[in-house]
Amino acid sequence: MVGIVIVSHSWKVAEGIYDLAMQMASENEHIIAAGGMEDGSIGTDAMKIQEAIENADTGDGVAVLADLGSGIMSAEMAIEMLESDIDVRIADAPILEGAISAAVTSTSGASLDEVIEAAEEARTASKLS
Amino acid sequence: MASKIYECIEKIGNRIIEEKEFLTELDREIGDADHGINMARGFSEVLAILPKDSDNIGELLKKTGMTLLSKVGGASGPLYGTAYMQAGKVCAGKTSLTPEDGKAIFEAVIAGIQKRGKAVKGEKTMLDAIIPASEAYSAAIDGGASLPDALDAMCKAAEEGVEFTKTIIATKGRASYLGERSIGHQDPGATSATYTLECIRDFVKGM
């Protein structure tokens, strides 16, 4: 099953998105929230993200959903620092909607490409029509 | 006894920590008001964990980068983390540096920051201080200037770069949400980068 890592500057945001995603994907044990700094303050921590990616991977790859600017930068650094060979991709998607789409798609047994595609479709989905 | 490379990083760290409020204030105007706090937190940790007696320049720079990466939190974490780690690669195994090494460090640092931040000069970022500083330093060294003169030229260009950031719109990072309202404010990252270069200059001149 494709793992999912949720990266936000705020641990509350990451945990909150995790909770929402888990409502739709309760049997998925490979979704991990990696928000905030070690001491709970606002920020992103590449080491924490790296660890989350390693823990989320089952061999099928990992999709990363991130929030603003340095969330992406820290995720990219985390991927470069990985010591094992894990297929990881960052979804170009809004973090909340993208994470939920990714979680549902991953739980259905889809491939990493399909999970990323589902997350990225969330970018253009209209909420009002 | 503390090694010279430790003393240099300590000088930078102390300056960043001293300027914590000012850097944060600059970031409050156009960003998320955390630059000084984040950088000070990162450097406090760096100064606490760095081995004082090691003269392995590459190793200390790499450790500095890894620590900033993990402790800073905002965009400056991956950006300064990358900068120090790239500098560490250039200095791998070295216990002393030449003026030419300085050019190679600049090149690696700039390439690393550009790749990480996907930014170019003129976007109101730290690169607006670092790139002109690098150009001025390299031109001075290539033109046969003394190292102290080259370092002075480097800092002058960086300071002018900070002034330049007041005149332009931010298109990268949190400040880009402000658009034209970012004009008139100097970039916090360019400012902290300039402090870093000033500390290196003062340290080398005092050796």
Boltz contact constraints between the chains, C-beta under 6 A:
constraints:
  - contact:
      token1: [A, 37]
      token2: [B, 73]
      max_distance: 6.0
  - contact:
      token1: [A, 43]
      token2: [B, 73]
      max_distance: 6.0
  - contact:
      token1: [A, 43]
      token2: [B, 74]
      max_distance: 6.0
  - contact:
      token1: [A, 45]
      token2: [B, 70]
      max_distance: 6.0
  - contact:
      token1: [A, 46]
      token2: [B, 69]
      max_distance: 6.0
  - contact:
      token1: [A, 47]
      token2: [B, 70]
      max_distance: 6.0
  - contact:
      token1: [A, 69]
      token2: [B, 75]
      max_distance: 6.0
  - contact:
      token1: [A, 69]
      token2: [B, 173]
      max_distance: 6.0
  - contact:
      token1: [A, 70]
      token2: [B, 74]
      max_distance: 6.0
  - contact:
      token1: [A, 70]
      token2: [B, 75]
      max_distance: 6.0
  - contact:
      token1: [A, 73]
      token2: [B, 78]
      max_distance: 6.0
  - contact:
      token1: [A, 73]
      token2: [B, 116]
      max_distance: 6.0
  - contact:
      token1: [A, 74]
      token2: [B, 78]
      max_distance: 6.0
  - contact:
      token1: [A, 77]
      token2: [B, 78]
      max_distance: 6.0
